[in-house]
Amino acid sequence: MEAAVIYESMYGNTHAIAQAIAQGMEPAAVPEVLSVEEAGHKDLRNIDLLVVGGPTHVHGLSRKAMREAALQDAAEHPGKGPVPDPSAPGPGLREWFDALEKGSGKAAAFDTRAEGPELLTGRASKTIARKLSQHGFELLAEPASFLVSKDNRLLPGEQERAIEWGRELAAALSPLPH
């Protein structure tokens, strides 16, 4: 089974969760972890499972202006905050979905978001799931959120939870043994 875990990440948290999900899918799947930019250059039509995630910004998906402002702030104040992920200057999920062709197959959505009630923090994973469905993918699981602290670091145990979620996704897609 082939799988792709596609992520948008500003400070590396979503990237780390994407890698943990892929780790959990092995050996049942052969997952490839791709930034949004890398995914834009890849033919995804033969993928058995497409897992897509991004950070929650202002209750939903990030916008180009927000990503640019975060990068500018990090450049103007080096060492005073989180370091941008190497993929951060690239396109975001909004742009990727705009260019994504209709597909088929199974998919799942995740996000990273601040710790707190969903009503206050929002959940990008709900928008990601909706967009995956609109593009013809069948959701294999409820959207998942992985939490970060106020200082923008993954909470303890979140990577382990992502590994387990990856295992659950792979098991849900794999045929049952006879």
GUNU-201457 format. One record per residue (C-alpha): x, y, z. Coordinates in steps of 0.1 Angstrom, whole numbers, padded with zeros to 4 digits, always signed. Example, Ala and Ser with C-alpha at 12.3 -4.5 7.8 and 13.67 -1.06 7.14 Angstrom:
<recs>
<rec><c1>+0123</c1><c2>-0045</c2><c3>+0078</c3></rec>
<rec><c1>+0137</c1><c2>-0011</c2><c3>+0071</c3></rec>
</recs>
This chain:
<recs>
<rec><c1>+0000</c1><c2>+0000</c2><c3>+0000</c3></rec>
<rec><c1>+0013</c1><c2>+0034</c2><c3>-0010</c3></rec>
<rec><c1>+0006</c1><c2>+0065</c2><c3>+0011</c3></rec>
<rec><c1>+0015</c1><c2>+0101</c2><c3>+0010</c3></rec>
<rec><c1>+0016</c1><c2>+0124</c2><c3>+0041</c3></rec>
<rec><c1>+0014</c1><c2>+0160</c2><c3>+0029</c3></rec>
<rec><c1>+0021</c1><c2>+0188</c2><c3>+0053</c3></rec>
<rec><c1>+0023</c1><c2>+0226</c2><c3>+0055</c3></rec>
<rec><c1>+0045</c1><c2>+0237</c2><c3>+0085</c3></rec>
<rec><c1>+0056</c1><c2>+0271</c2><c3>+0097</c3></rec>
<rec><c1>+0077</c1><c2>+0261</c2><c3>+0127</c3></rec>
<rec><c1>+0082</c1><c2>+0224</c2><c3>+0123</c3></rec>
<rec><c1>+0054</c1><c2>+0211</c2><c3>+0145</c3></rec>
<rec><c1>+0032</c1><c2>+0199</c2><c3>+0117</c3></rec>
<rec><c1>+0062</c1><c2>+0185</c2><c3>+0098</c3></rec>
<rec><c1>+0071</c1><c2>+0164</c2><c3>+0130</c3></rec>
<rec><c1>+0036</c1><c2>+0152</c2><c3>+0133</c3></rec>
<rec><c1>+0035</c1><c2>+0142</c2><c3>+0095</c3></rec>
<rec><c1>+0067</c1><c2>+0122</c2><c3>+0101</c3></rec>
<rec><c1>+0053</c1><c2>+0105</c2><c3>+0132</c3></rec>
<rec><c1>+0021</c1><c2>+0096</c2><c3>+0113</c3></rec>
<rec><c1>+0042</c1><c2>+0081</c2><c3>+0085</c3></rec>
<rec><c1>+0062</c1><c2>+0061</c2><c3>+0110</c3></rec>
<rec><c1>+0030</c1><c2>+0047</c2><c3>+0125</c3></rec>
<rec><c1>+0019</c1><c2>+0035</c2><c3>+0090</c3></rec>
<rec><c1>+0049</c1><c2>+0014</c2><c3>+0085</c3></rec>
<rec><c1>+0053</c1><c2>-0015</c2><c3>+0076</c3></rec>
<rec><c1>+0016</c1><c2>-0018</c2><c3>+0065</c3></rec>
<rec><c1>+0022</c1><c2>+0011</c2><c3>+0041</c3></rec>
<rec><c1>+0051</c1><c2>+0027</c2><c3>+0022</c3></rec>
<rec><c1>+0045</c1><c2>+0063</c2><c3>+0033</c3></rec>
<rec><c1>+0062</c1><c2>+0093</c2><c3>+0016</c3></rec>
<rec><c1>+0063</c1><c2>+0125</c2><c3>+0036</c3></rec>
<rec><c1>+0060</c1><c2>+0156</c2><c3>+0014</c3></rec>
<rec><c1>+0058</c1><c2>+0193</c2><c3>+0020</c3></rec>
<rec><c1>+0031</c1><c2>+0211</c2><c3>+0001</c3></rec>
<rec><c1>+0056</c1><c2>+0223</c2><c3>-0024</c3></rec>
<rec><c1>+0070</c1><c2>+0188</c2><c3>-0030</c3></rec>
<rec><c1>+0035</c1><c2>+0174</c2><c3>-0033</c3></rec>
<rec><c1>+0027</c1><c2>+0200</c2><c3>-0060</c3></rec>
<rec><c1>+0053</c1><c2>+0183</c2><c3>-0082</c3></rec>
<rec><c1>+0042</c1><c2>+0148</c2><c3>-0075</c3></rec>
<rec><c1>+0016</c1><c2>+0126</c2><c3>-0093</c3></rec>
<rec><c1>-0006</c1><c2>+0114</c2><c3>-0065</c3></rec>
<rec><c1>-0032</c1><c2>+0095</c2><c3>-0086</c3></rec>
<rec><c1>-0019</c1><c2>+0060</c2><c3>-0076</c3></rec>
<rec><c1>-0017</c1><c2>+0067</c2><c3>-0039</c3></rec>
<rec><c1>-0038</c1><c2>+0044</c2><c3>-0018</c3></rec>
<rec><c1>-0040</c1><c2>+0068</c2><c3>+0012</c3></rec>
<rec><c1>-0035</c1><c2>+0106</c2><c3>+0011</c3></rec>
<rec><c1>-0030</c1><c2>+0121</c2><c3>+0046</c3></rec>
<rec><c1>-0030</c1><c2>+0160</c2><c3>+0046</c3></rec>
<rec><c1>-0023</c1><c2>+0183</c2><c3>+0075</c3></rec>
<rec><c1>-0014</c1><c2>+0219</c2><c3>+0084</c3></rec>
<rec><c1>-0013</c1><c2>+0243</c2><c3>+0112</c3></rec>
<rec><c1>-0044</c1><c2>+0261</c2><c3>+0125</c3></rec>
<rec><c1>-0041</c1><c2>+0299</c2><c3>+0119</c3></rec>
<rec><c1>-0070</c1><c2>+0322</c2><c3>+0129</c3></rec>
<rec><c1>-0094</c1><c2>+0292</c2><c3>+0132</c3></rec>
<rec><c1>-0085</c1><c2>+0276</c2><c3>+0098</c3></rec>
<rec><c1>-0059</c1><c2>+0273</c2><c3>+0071</c3></rec>
<rec><c1>-0031</c1><c2>+0298</c2><c3>+0069</c3></rec>
<rec><c1>-0031</c1><c2>+0325</c2><c3>+0043</c3></rec>
<rec><c1>-0001</c1><c2>+0336</c2><c3>+0023</c3></rec>
<rec><c1>+0001</c1><c2>+0370</c2><c3>+0041</c3></rec>
<rec><c1>+0001</c1><c2>+0353</c2><c3>+0075</c3></rec>
<rec><c1>+0029</c1><c2>+0330</c2><c3>+0064</c3></rec>
<rec><c1>+0049</c1><c2>+0359</c2><c3>+0050</c3></rec>
<rec><c1>+0044</c1><c2>+0379</c2><c3>+0082</c3></rec>
<rec><c1>+0056</c1><c2>+0350</c2><c3>+0104</c3></rec>
<rec><c1>+0087</c1><c2>+0346</c2><c3>+0083</c3></rec>
<rec><c1>+0095</c1><c2>+0383</c2><c3>+0083</c3></rec>
<rec><c1>+0091</c1><c2>+0384</c2><c3>+0121</c3></rec>
<rec><c1>+0114</c1><c2>+0354</c2><c3>+0125</c3></rec>
<rec><c1>+0140</c1><c2>+0371</c2><c3>+0103</c3></rec>
<rec><c1>+0138</c1><c2>+0404</c2><c3>+0122</c3></rec>
<rec><c1>+0140</c1><c2>+0388</c2><c3>+0156</c3></rec>
<rec><c1>+0164</c1><c2>+0358</c2><c3>+0152</c3></rec>
<rec><c1>+0167</c1><c2>+0336</c2><c3>+0183</c3></rec>
<rec><c1>+0136</c1><c2>+0352</c2><c3>+0200</c3></rec>
<rec><c1>+0110</c1><c2>+0327</c2><c3>+0188</c3></rec>
<rec><c1>+0105</c1><c2>+0295</c2><c3>+0170</c3></rec>
<rec><c1>+0127</c1><c2>+0288</c2><c3>+0139</c3></rec>
<rec><c1>+0108</c1><c2>+0285</c2><c3>+0106</c3></rec>
<rec><c1>+0105</c1><c2>+0251</c2><c3>+0090</c3></rec>
<rec><c1>+0126</c1><c2>+0248</c2><c3>+0058</c3></rec>
<rec><c1>+0093</c1><c2>+0244</c2><c3>+0039</c3></rec>
<rec><c1>+0077</c1><c2>+0275</c2><c3>+0054</c3></rec>
<rec><c1>+0085</c1><c2>+0299</c2><c3>+0025</c3></rec>
<rec><c1>+0067</c1><c2>+0276</c2><c3>+0000</c3></rec>
<rec><c1>+0031</c1><c2>+0275</c2><c3>-0009</c3></rec>
<rec><c1>+0004</c1><c2>+0266</c2><c3>+0016</c3></rec>
<rec><c1>-0025</c1><c2>+0241</c2><c3>+0016</c3></rec>
<rec><c1>-0050</c1><c2>+0267</c2><c3>+0002</c3></rec>
<rec><c1>-0029</c1><c2>+0271</c2><c3>-0030</c3></rec>
<rec><c1>-0023</c1><c2>+0233</c2><c3>-0032</c3></rec>
<rec><c1>-0060</c1><c2>+0225</c2><c3>-0030</c3></rec>
<rec><c1>-0067</c1><c2>+0252</c2><c3>-0057</c3></rec>
<rec><c1>-0043</c1><c2>+0233</c2><c3>-0080</c3></rec>
<rec><c1>-0053</c1><c2>+0197</c2><c3>-0069</c3></rec>
<rec><c1>-0071</c1><c2>+0177</c2><c3>-0095</c3></rec>
<rec><c1>-0101</c1><c2>+0155</c2><c3>-0087</c3></rec>
<rec><c1>-0090</c1><c2>+0123</c2><c3>-0072</c3></rec>
<rec><c1>-0103</c1><c2>+0091</c2><c3>-0057</c3></rec>
<rec><c1>-0092</c1><c2>+0068</c2><c3>-0030</c3></rec>
<rec><c1>-0090</c1><c2>+0072</c2><c3>+0008</c3></rec>
<rec><c1>-0078</c1><c2>+0102</c2><c3>+0027</c3></rec>
<rec><c1>-0074</c1><c2>+0116</c2><c3>+0062</c3></rec>
<rec><c1>-0069</c1><c2>+0151</c2><c3>+0076</c3></rec>
<rec><c1>-0049</c1><c2>+0164</c2><c3>+0106</c3></rec>
<rec><c1>-0038</c1><c2>+0197</c2><c3>+0120</c3></rec>
<rec><c1>-0017</c1><c2>+0212</c2><c3>+0147</c3></rec>
<rec><c1>-0034</c1><c2>+0238</c2><c3>+0170</c3></rec>
<rec><c1>-0030</c1><c2>+0256</c2><c3>+0202</c3></rec>
<rec><c1>-0040</c1><c2>+0237</c2><c3>+0233</c3></rec>
<rec><c1>-0075</c1><c2>+0249</c2><c3>+0244</c3></rec>
<rec><c1>-0112</c1><c2>+0245</c2><c3>+0235</c3></rec>
<rec><c1>-0118</c1><c2>+0241</c2><c3>+0198</c3></rec>
<rec><c1>-0143</c1><c2>+0269</c2><c3>+0199</c3></rec>
<rec><c1>-0114</c1><c2>+0293</c2><c3>+0208</c3></rec>
<rec><c1>-0086</c1><c2>+0277</c2><c3>+0188</c3></rec>
<rec><c1>-0103</c1><c2>+0265</c2><c3>+0156</c3></rec>
<rec><c1>-0093</c1><c2>+0234</c2><c3>+0137</c3></rec>
<rec><c1>-0077</c1><c2>+0235</c2><c3>+0102</c3></rec>
<rec><c1>-0083</c1><c2>+0197</c2><c3>+0099</c3></rec>
<rec><c1>-0120</c1><c2>+0202</c2><c3>+0095</c3></rec>
<rec><c1>-0114</c1><c2>+0225</c2><c3>+0064</c3></rec>
<rec><c1>-0088</c1><c2>+0201</c2><c3>+0051</c3></rec>
<rec><c1>-0113</c1><c2>+0172</c2><c3>+0054</c3></rec>
<rec><c1>-0140</c1><c2>+0191</c2><c3>+0036</c3></rec>
<rec><c1>-0116</c1><c2>+0200</c2><c3>+0008</c3></rec>
<rec><c1>-0104</c1><c2>+0164</c2><c3>+0004</c3></rec>
<rec><c1>-0141</c1><c2>+0153</c2><c3>+0002</c3></rec>
<rec><c1>-0148</c1><c2>+0180</c2><c3>-0024</c3></rec>
<rec><c1>-0119</c1><c2>+0167</c2><c3>-0045</c3></rec>
<rec><c1>-0134</c1><c2>+0132</c2><c3>-0045</c3></rec>
<rec><c1>-0115</c1><c2>+0115</c2><c3>-0017</c3></rec>
<rec><c1>-0133</c1><c2>+0093</c2><c3>+0009</c3></rec>
<rec><c1>-0124</c1><c2>+0101</c2><c3>+0044</c3></rec>
<rec><c1>-0110</c1><c2>+0071</c2><c3>+0063</c3></rec>
<rec><c1>-0111</c1><c2>+0087</c2><c3>+0098</c3></rec>
<rec><c1>-0124</c1><c2>+0117</c2><c3>+0117</c3></rec>
<rec><c1>-0100</c1><c2>+0147</c2><c3>+0114</c3></rec>
<rec><c1>-0073</c1><c2>+0147</c2><c3>+0141</c3></rec>
<rec><c1>-0057</c1><c2>+0176</c2><c3>+0160</c3></rec>
<rec><c1>-0023</c1><c2>+0175</c2><c3>+0176</c3></rec>
<rec><c1>-0016</c1><c2>+0201</c2><c3>+0203</c3></rec>
<rec><c1>+0011</c1><c2>+0227</c2><c3>+0207</c3></rec>
<rec><c1>+0019</c1><c2>+0249</c2><c3>+0238</c3></rec>
<rec><c1>+0016</c1><c2>+0287</c2><c3>+0240</c3></rec>
<rec><c1>+0054</c1><c2>+0289</c2><c3>+0231</c3></rec>
<rec><c1>+0046</c1><c2>+0269</c2><c3>+0199</c3></rec>
<rec><c1>+0061</c1><c2>+0235</c2><c3>+0209</c3></rec>
<rec><c1>+0044</c1><c2>+0201</c2><c3>+0206</c3></rec>
<rec><c1>+0029</c1><c2>+0190</c2><c3>+0239</c3></rec>
<rec><c1>+0044</c1><c2>+0159</c2><c3>+0254</c3></rec>
<rec><c1>+0030</c1><c2>+0127</c2><c3>+0240</c3></rec>
<rec><c1>+0016</c1><c2>+0143</c2><c3>+0208</c3></rec>
<rec><c1>+0042</c1><c2>+0126</c2><c3>+0185</c3></rec>
<rec><c1>+0034</c1><c2>+0092</c2><c3>+0201</c3></rec>
<rec><c1>-0003</c1><c2>+0099</c2><c3>+0196</c3></rec>
<rec><c1>+0004</c1><c2>+0107</c2><c3>+0159</c3></rec>
<rec><c1>+0023</c1><c2>+0074</c2><c3>+0155</c3></rec>
<rec><c1>-0007</c1><c2>+0056</c2><c3>+0169</c3></rec>
<rec><c1>-0031</c1><c2>+0075</c2><c3>+0146</c3></rec>
<rec><c1>-0009</c1><c2>+0065</c2><c3>+0117</c3></rec>
<rec><c1>-0012</c1><c2>+0028</c2><c3>+0128</c3></rec>
<rec><c1>-0049</c1><c2>+0031</c2><c3>+0130</c3></rec>
<rec><c1>-0051</c1><c2>+0047</c2><c3>+0095</c3></rec>
<rec><c1>-0030</c1><c2>+0019</c2><c3>+0080</c3></rec>
<rec><c1>-0051</c1><c2>-0008</c2><c3>+0098</c3></rec>
<rec><c1>-0083</c1><c2>+0007</c2><c3>+0085</c3></rec>
<rec><c1>-0071</c1><c2>+0006</c2><c3>+0050</c3></rec>
<rec><c1>-0054</c1><c2>-0028</c2><c3>+0051</c3></rec>
<rec><c1>-0074</c1><c2>-0059</c2><c3>+0042</c3></rec>
<rec><c1>-0081</c1><c2>-0081</c2><c3>+0072</c3></rec>
<rec><c1>-0060</c1><c2>-0113</c2><c3>+0074</c3></rec>
<rec><c1>-0077</c1><c2>-0146</c2><c3>+0066</c3></rec>
</recs>
